[in-house]
């Protein structure tokens, strides 16, 4: 427990002090002794009452005028789920005299674990200083977690006075999702720009060798291949494939939550898998220079416009913190959400557990509109999900699995590949198929 001088940013709140039971007992004992001495004429009892009266009076003369101050800070403005969390509670004493002690209690949310947070802390604060209570813990799950509020009571005058509760507002802790590593070696089905890290099938300025051809008007001299030119006695140039960027739309199906989240150390729920996979996919494509947009399909429609770069990656993580499953009465507005929200050349990666017929309809509508759609199944253990109880529970669960397999088959017939999420390289095969479909459309046109 370290001590430091109060900083100007710490706010002081003048609070009235209230008597404790100890003050009531001291006054009561002194009063009873004086009353009995007068009543029975035993004035020697007054001598017994004198220490109680003088001690109480002297203690009250040293009572503080202001209550303690509170300031709650975190060592880092944000953390990643599973990381350590260091929190400091600053307890200040703005009075010229000291408190006997200050009792601090902090309310801890479900997904934050702090050492010894189940009991209050007793802190001694010297006059004009701030005592720091350092708490160490861990964040177990992504999201916004309000740590607090923090309450403090100051005891003074030898325990005869207690301040009213001084409260510091809850400290918002932002825990970003742990990235599930994702790597896709396949190129985008179609690129929209002339810059980026993907190899295009069109010739242009780039680093991928396409072949050697005869020199033509507009070719640059630095592209001349002198070995071939001297051998054929005609100028030849090296042709390359242009490097092109792409737009990736990560669509999160938040209609339902399935499974019980165990945090970073336990079993992942559907929403956990969805958010972590979205963070991994966005990080992969943003690192390669592509533009990434995010969409939420659920009770409310949320959209993050496409952009690229490190700043957009941090914005993406911030956007993911507000993902929440839809309520029972929520209905996605059909007039708001549709293929018009997705660029024609974009690759749409839909993270969905396929628990609702509306999700399948949404995927089919995007495919019919000519979008390149890949459905990523985030229900990693369908055999263990939604298992019923009772004599007919197993039968109902089996029927649900058959119906879900039928929906997946119908989506594949509509040209929507469905692949389970498996991390790195799990989407390479399906992206290869999407690229072939895009090439066949270009050749047909």
C-alpha positions in Angstrom: 0.0 0.0 0.0 1.7 3.1 -1.3 1.0 6.7 -0.3 1.2 9.8 -2.4 0.1 13.4 -2.3 -3.4 14.3 -3.5 -3.6 15.3 -7.1 -5.7 18.2 -8.4 -7.9 15.8 -10.4 -9.2 14.1 -7.2 -12.6 15.4 -6.3 -13.5 16.0 -2.7 -17.0 15.7 -1.4 -18.0 17.2 1.9 -20.1 14.7 3.8 -21.6 14.9 7.2 -20.4 12.4 9.8 -22.8 10.4 11.8 -22.4 9.0 15.3 -21.6 5.3 15.8 -22.9 3.0 18.5 -19.7 3.6 20.4 -20.6 7.3 20.8 -24.0 6.4 22.0 -22.6 3.9 24.6 -20.1 6.4 25.9 -22.7 9.1 26.3 -25.1 6.7 27.9 -22.6 5.3 30.4 -21.5 8.8 31.5 -25.1 10.0 31.8 -26.2 7.0 33.8 -23.3 7.4 36.2 -23.9 11.1 36.8 -27.7 10.5 37.2 -27.1 7.7 39.8 -24.6 9.9 41.6 -27.1 12.7 42.0 -30.0 10.3 42.8 -28.3 8.4 45.6 -25.8 11.0 46.7 -22.8 8.9 45.7 -20.7 11.6 44.1 -17.7 9.3 43.8 -19.6 7.9 40.8 -18.9 11.2 39.1 -15.2 10.2 39.1 -16.1 7.1 37.2 -18.0 9.1 34.6 -15.3 11.6 34.1 -13.0 9.5 31.9 -16.0 8.7 29.6 -17.0 12.3 29.3 -13.5 13.7 28.8 -12.4 11.0 26.4 -15.5 11.5 24.3 -15.1 15.3 24.3 -11.4 15.2 23.3 -12.1 12.7 20.5 -14.9 14.8 19.1 -12.6 17.9 19.1 -10.4 16.1 16.7 -13.2 15.1 14.3 -12.5 15.7 10.6 -14.6 18.2 8.6 -14.6 16.3 5.3 -15.2 12.8 4.3 -12.6 10.7 2.4 -12.2 10.9 -1.4 -12.2 8.0 -3.8 -10.5 7.6 -7.2 -10.6 4.3 -9.2 -8.1 3.8 -12.0 -6.9 0.9 -14.2 -3.4 0.3 -15.3 -4.5 -0.1 -18.9 -7.4 1.5 -20.7 -8.3 -1.9 -22.3 -7.3 -5.5 -22.0 -7.8 -8.7 -23.9 -9.9 -11.4 -22.4 -7.8 -13.7 -20.3 -5.2 -11.0 -19.6 -4.3 -9.7 -16.1 -6.0 -6.7 -14.7 -4.5 -4.2 -12.3 -6.8 -1.8 -10.6 -5.9 1.0 -8.1 -8.3 2.5 -5.6 -7.0 5.8 -4.3 -8.4 6.8 -0.9 -7.6 10.4 0.0 -7.7 12.4 3.2 -8.3 16.1 2.6 -8.3 16.9 6.4 -5.5 18.2 8.5 -6.2 15.4 10.9 -6.2 11.7 10.2 -8.9 9.1 10.0 -8.8 6.1 12.3 -9.3 4.0 9.2 -11.2 3.9 6.0 -13.2 0.8 5.0 -13.4 0.3 1.2 -15.7 -2.2 -0.6 -15.8 -2.8 -4.3 -18.5 -4.5 -6.4 -17.0 -6.9 -8.9 -18.9 -8.0 -12.0 -19.3 -11.7 -13.0 -16.5 -11.9 -15.6 -13.8 -10.2 -13.5 -11.9 -11.9 -10.8 -10.0 -9.8 -8.2 -8.0 -11.2 -5.3 -9.9 -10.9 -2.0 -12.7 -8.9 -3.5 -15.2 -10.7 -1.4 -14.3 -8.7 1.7 -13.8 -5.0 2.5 -10.4 -3.4 2.7 -9.3 -1.3 5.8 -6.9 1.5 4.9 -5.0 4.0 7.0 -4.7 7.4 5.4 -2.4 10.1 6.7 -3.5 13.7 6.6 -3.2 15.3 3.2 -2.2 12.1 1.4 -3.8 9.4 -0.7 -3.4 5.8 0.1 -3.5 3.4 -2.8 -5.2 0.0 -2.6 -3.7 -2.1 -5.4 -5.9 -4.9 -6.7 -4.8 -7.7 -9.0 -7.0 -9.9 -11.0 -8.0 -11.3 -14.4 -10.7 -10.6 -17.0 -12.4 -13.9 -18.1 -14.6 -12.8 -21.0 -14.8 -10.1 -23.7 -17.3 -7.3 -23.4 -17.8 -4.1 -21.3 -17.6 -4.8 -17.6 -18.5 -2.0 -15.1 -16.1 -2.5 -12.2 -17.8 -1.0 -9.2 -19.3 1.1 -7.8 -16.7 1.5 -5.0 -18.0 2.5 -1.5 -15.9 3.9 1.4 -16.7 4.8 5.0 -14.3 6.8 7.1 -14.1 6.2 10.8 -12.8 9.1 13.0 -12.8 10.4 16.6 -11.6 7.0 18.0 -14.5 5.2 16.2 -17.1 7.5 17.6 -18.0 9.0 14.1 -18.5 7.4 10.7 -18.9 9.3 7.5 -21.8 8.7 5.2 -21.0 6.4 2.2 -18.6 8.0 -0.3 -19.1 6.4 -3.7 -17.0 6.4 -6.8 -18.8 5.5 -10.1 -18.1 2.2 -11.7 -15.0 2.0 -13.8 -15.7 0.7 -17.3 -13.4 -2.1 -18.2 -13.1 -2.9 -21.9 -12.1 -6.5 -22.7 -11.4 -7.2 -26.3 -12.1 -10.7 -27.7 -9.1 -13.0 -27.9 -8.4 -13.5 -31.6 -8.9 -16.9 -33.0 -6.1 -17.1 -35.5 -7.3 -17.2 -39.0 -5.4 -17.5 -42.2 -6.7 -17.9 -45.7 -4.3 -18.5 -48.5 -6.9 -18.2 -51.3 -7.4 -15.0 -53.3 -10.5 -12.9 -53.2 -13.2 -13.9 -55.8 -13.2 -10.3 -57.2 -11.2 -7.2 -56.3 -12.5 -3.7 -56.5 -9.4 -1.6 -56.5 -5.9 -1.4 -58.0 -4.0 -1.6 -54.7 -3.6 -4.2 -52.1 -2.0 -7.5 -51.3 -4.1 -10.0 -53.4 -3.0 -11.4 -56.8 -5.4 -10.4 -59.5 -6.1 -12.3 -62.7 -5.8 -9.1 -64.7 -2.5 -7.8 -66.0 -1.1 -4.6 -64.5 1.5 -3.2 -62.1 2.4 -5.7 -59.5 4.9 -8.2 -58.2 3.4 -11.5 -59.5 5.0 -12.7 -62.8 2.5 -13.3 -65.6 4.9 -14.0 -68.5 7.0 -12.4 -71.2 5.5 -10.7 -74.3 6.5 -8.4 -77.1 7.1 -4.7 -76.4 4.0 -2.6 -77.1 3.0 1.1 -76.9 2.8 2.2 -73.3 5.2 -0.4 -71.9 7.8 1.0 -69.5 11.5 0.6 -70.4 12.3 -0.8 -67.0 10.1 -3.8 -67.9 12.3 -4.9 -70.9 13.7 -8.4 -70.6 17.1 -8.0 -72.2 17.9 -11.7 -72.3 14.9 -12.6 -74.3 15.2 -9.5 -76.5 18.8 -10.3 -77.4 17.9 -13.9 -78.2 14.9 -13.0 -80.4 16.3 -9.7 -81.7 12.9 -8.1 -80.8 12.1 -6.1 -77.7 10.2 -8.2 -75.1 8.9 -7.0 -71.7 8.0 -8.8 -68.5 4.2 -8.7 -67.8 2.9 -8.9 -64.2 -0.5 -9.4 -62.5 -1.8 -6.4 -60.7 -2.1 -6.4 -56.9 -5.6 -5.6 -56.0 -7.4 -5.0 -52.7 -10.8 -6.5 -51.8 -13.8 -5.7 -49.6 -14.7 -8.2 -47.0 -18.0 -8.0 -45.2 -18.2 -10.0 -41.9 -21.9 -10.5 -41.1 -22.7 -11.6 -37.6 -25.9 -13.5 -36.9 -27.0 -12.4 -33.4 -30.5 -13.7 -33.5 -29.9 -16.3 -30.8 -27.4 -17.3 -28.2 -26.8 -21.0 -27.6 -24.7 -22.7 -24.9 -23.4 -21.3 -21.7 -20.2 -19.3 -21.8 -17.4 -20.4 -19.6 -15.2 -17.4 -20.3 -11.7 -17.7 -21.8 -11.0 -20.9 -19.8 -14.3 -22.7 -20.3 -16.5 -23.8 -23.1 -17.4 -21.1 -25.7 -21.0 -20.2 -26.4 -22.2 -19.5 -29.9 -21.8 -15.7 -29.4 -18.2 -16.3 -28.0 -17.3 -18.2 -31.2 -18.9 -15.6 -33.4 -17.2 -12.6 -31.9 -13.8 -14.3 -31.6 -14.0 -15.6 -35.2 -15.0 -12.1 -36.5 -12.1 -10.5 -34.7 -9.7 -13.1 -36.3 -11.1 -12.7 -39.8 -11.0 -8.9 -39.6 -7.5 -8.9 -38.3 -6.3 -11.2 -41.1 -7.7 -9.2 -44.0 -6.9 -5.8 -42.5 -3.3 -6.9 -42.1 -3.2 -7.7 -45.8 -4.5 -4.2 -46.7 -8.1 -5.0 -47.5 -11.2 -3.1 -46.6 -13.4 -4.8 -44.0 -17.0 -4.0 -43.1 -19.1 -5.5 -40.3 -22.8 -6.1 -40.1 -25.0 -7.3 -37.3 -28.2 -9.2 -38.1 -30.5 -9.5 -35.1 -33.0 -7.5 -33.1 -31.1 -4.3 -34.2 -29.2 -3.8 -37.4 -25.8 -2.4 -36.8 -23.2 -1.6 -39.5 -19.5 -0.6 -39.5 -18.5 1.0 -42.8 -15.6 -0.5 -44.7 -12.1 0.8 -44.1 -8.6 -0.5 -43.7 -5.6 0.1 -41.5 -4.7 -0.3 -37.8 -7.1 2.3 -36.7 -10.0 0.5 -38.3 -8.9 -2.7 -36.6 -9.3 -1.0 -33.2 -12.6 0.4 -34.3 -13.7 -3.1 -35.2 -12.8 -4.5 -31.8 -14.7 -1.6 -30.2 -17.7 -2.4 -32.4 -17.7 -6.1 -31.4 -18.0 -5.3 -27.7 -21.6 -4.2 -28.2 -22.8 -7.4 -29.9 -25.7 -8.9 -27.9 -28.3 -11.6 -28.8 -31.7 -10.4 -29.8 -34.6 -10.6 -27.4 -37.6 -12.8 -28.0 -39.8 -10.0 -29.2 -37.2 -8.4 -31.4 -37.6 -8.8 -35.1 -35.1 -7.7 -37.7 -36.7 -5.0 -39.9 -37.0 -6.6 -43.4 -37.1 -3.2 -45.1 -33.8 -2.1 -43.5 -31.6 -5.2 -44.0 -31.0 -6.6 -47.4 -28.4 -7.2 -50.2 -28.3 -3.4 -50.9 -26.2 -3.1 -47.8 -23.4 -5.2 -49.4 -21.2 -4.1 -52.3 -21.6 -6.3 -55.4 -17.9 -7.3 -55.5 -17.6 -7.9 -51.8 -16.9 -11.3 -50.2 -19.6 -11.8 -47.5 -18.6 -14.1 -44.7 -21.7 -14.8 -42.6 -21.0 -16.2 -39.1 -24.2 -17.9 -38.1 -25.3 -20.9 -35.9 -28.2 -21.6 -38.3 -30.7 -21.8 -35.4 -33.4 -19.7 -37.0 -35.2 -20.0 -40.4 -34.7 -16.3 -40.8 -31.0 -16.8 -41.0 -31.3 -19.3 -43.8 -33.6 -16.9 -45.7 -31.2 -14.1 -45.2 -28.4 -16.2 -46.7 -30.5 -17.3 -49.6 -31.5 -13.7 -50.4 -27.9 -12.6 -50.5 -27.0 -15.5 -52.8 -29.9 -14.8 -55.2 -28.8 -11.1 -55.4 -25.5 -12.3 -56.8 -23.3 -11.7 -53.7 -20.4 -14.0 -53.0 -21.5 -15.6 -49.7 -19.7 -18.0 -47.4 -21.7 -19.3 -44.4 -19.4 -20.1 -41.4 -21.2 -22.4 -39.0 -20.4 -21.2 -35.5 -22.4 -24.0 -33.8 -19.3 -26.1 -33.4 -21.1 -28.9 -31.4 -24.6 -29.3 -32.8 -25.0 -32.7 -31.3 -24.6 -31.2 -27.8 -26.6 -28.1 -28.3 -30.3 -27.6 -27.4 -30.5 -31.2 -26.0 -34.0 -31.6 -24.5 -35.0 -33.4 -21.3 -37.7 -35.9 -20.6 -38.7 -39.1 -22.4 -39.0 -37.4 -25.8 -36.0 -35.1 -25.5 -33.7 -37.3 -27.5 -36.2 -37.8 -30.3 -36.9 -34.0 -30.5 -33.2 -33.3 -30.6 -32.7 -35.9 -33.4 -35.5 -34.3 -35.4 -34.0 -30.9 -35.0 -30.6 -32.1 -36.2 -32.2 -33.7 -39.3 -34.1 -30.4 -40.0 -30.8 -28.4 -39.6 -29.0 -30.7 -42.0 -31.8 -30.3 -44.5 -31.5 -26.5 -44.3 -27.7 -26.7 -44.9 -28.3 -28.9 -47.9 -30.8 -26.4 -49.3 -28.4 -23.5 -48.8 -25.7 -25.5 -50.7 -28.2 -26.0 -53.6 -28.6 -22.2 -53.7 -24.9 -21.8 -54.1 -24.1 -20.9 -50.5 -21.2 -23.0 -49.1 -21.5 -23.9 -45.4 -18.3 -24.7 -43.5 -17.8 -25.2 -39.8 -15.5 -22.7 -38.1 -12.1 -24.3 -37.4 -9.6 -21.4 -37.2 -6.5 -21.2 -39.4 -7.0 -22.6 -42.9 -10.5 -23.9 -42.3 -12.0 -21.7 -45.1 -9.3 -22.3 -47.8 -11.2 -24.9 -49.6 -14.5 -23.1 -49.7 -12.8 -19.8 -50.7 -11.1 -21.7 -53.6 -14.6 -22.7 -54.8 -16.0 -19.2 -54.5 -13.0 -17.9 -56.6 -13.7 -20.5 -59.3 -17.4 -19.5 -59.3 -16.4 -15.8 -59.7 -14.0 -16.7 -62.6 -16.7 -18.7 -64.3 -19.1 -15.8 -64.1 -16.5 -13.5 -65.6 -15.8 -15.9 -68.5 -19.5 -16.3 -69.2 -20.0 -12.5 -69.4 
